[in-house]
Amino acid sequence: MSGGTDKKVQVKAAKMAKLAILDVIGLVSNIKVGNSIDVPKNKKLAIA
């Protein structure tokens, strides 16, 4: 039992980490581009 659940937890954690990293990258790029244009923020809202 422990082997199967451990793997599921690891996969879930990896997915969460990927999402968190993507969020950070998105925030950084939004700040960089947002200084000149506000379009990326609107796109992100539309996607979400």
C-alpha positions in Angstrom: 0.0 0.0 0.0 2.7 2.5 1.0 4.5 2.1 -2.4 1.4 3.0 -4.5 0.3 5.9 -2.3 3.8 7.3 -2.1 4.1 7.4 -5.9 0.7 9.2 -6.1 1.7 11.7 -3.5 5.0 12.3 -5.3 3.2 12.9 -8.7 0.8 15.3 -7.0 3.6 17.2 -5.3 5.5 17.4 -8.6 2.4 18.8 -10.4 1.9 21.3 -7.6 5.5 22.3 -7.8 5.3 22.7 -11.6 2.2 24.9 -11.2 3.9 27.0 -8.6 6.9 27.5 -10.7 4.8 28.5 -13.7 2.9 30.9 -11.5 6.1 32.6 -10.4 7.4 32.8 -14.0 4.1 34.2 -15.1 4.1 36.8 -12.3 7.7 37.9 -13.1 7.0 38.2 -16.8 3.8 40.1 -16.1 5.7 42.6 -13.9 8.4 43.0 -16.6 6.0 43.4 -19.5 3.3 45.1 -17.3 5.5 48.1 -16.9 5.0 49.0 -20.5 1.8 47.0 -21.5 -1.1 45.6 -19.4 -2.1 43.1 -22.1 -0.5 40.0 -20.4 -2.5 40.5 -17.2 -5.7 40.6 -19.2 -4.7 37.4 -21.1 -4.0 35.6 -17.8 -7.4 36.6 -16.4 -9.1 35.4 -19.6 -7.3 32.0 -19.4 -8.2 31.6 -15.7 
